[in-house]
Amino acid sequence: MISAVILAAGMSTRMGGPNKLLLPYRDTTLIGNTVDQVTGARVGETLVVVGHQAGRVREALAGKPVRFVDNPAFAEGQGSSVQAGVRAVSADATGILICLTDLPLVESADLDRLIAGFEAALASGRDVAVPIYRGERGNPVLIAAGYRQEVLATRGPVAGCKGIVKRYPERVQSVEMPNDHVLRDIDTMDDYRRLTALAPAAPG
């Protein structure tokens, strides 16, 4: 069973004011779109880690099939949110999918491709899956649930999944993606304006 952890606690400091997660996108918001794509993929549960403007994020996701996880230490950085989410995943989880909220082009089919690559690689001892497009590594990252305690024990700049990928390169399975969705992140208002100018239709 794959547990998805969506990181939605950040302060969007590079946006120059607005919380990027709450900006309109498709027929919802950036965070709403991320949740829709994740819950539409082959995952068993979806956790949303909240911190900055937690009440507004919860309101934006009202009625969606997610479980919220509070991260009171969100100001310490993304690693603290990864740890909060990993700590809360179900004991039944076999894999943990760490999802960023600023990759709005990632769709359910992209996530399913990553999950399939992860499952296929387990027999050969590779239990960390990362998506790549034309040689460039993107997000999200999918790790075996057996790394849970190691993720929780790690501190500093390699907290979260970064340390796992760096420490165990022999266990990393690169999953080739057919598009650049896993690379197209949104950090600034200019990024957002370019995104909305594309006006992609929601997949049917």
Buried (B, 14 or more C-beta within 10 A) or exposed (E): EBBBBBBBBBEBEEBEEEBBBBBEBBEBBBBBBBBBBBBBBBBBBBBBBBBBBBEBBBEBBEEBEBEBBBBEBBEBBBBBBBBBBBBBBBEEBBBBBBBBBBBBBBBBBBBBBBBEBBBEBBEEEBBBBBBBBEEEBBBBBBBBBEBBEBBBEBEEEBBBBBBBBEBBEEBBBBBEBEBEBBBBBBEEBEBBEEBBEEEEEEEE
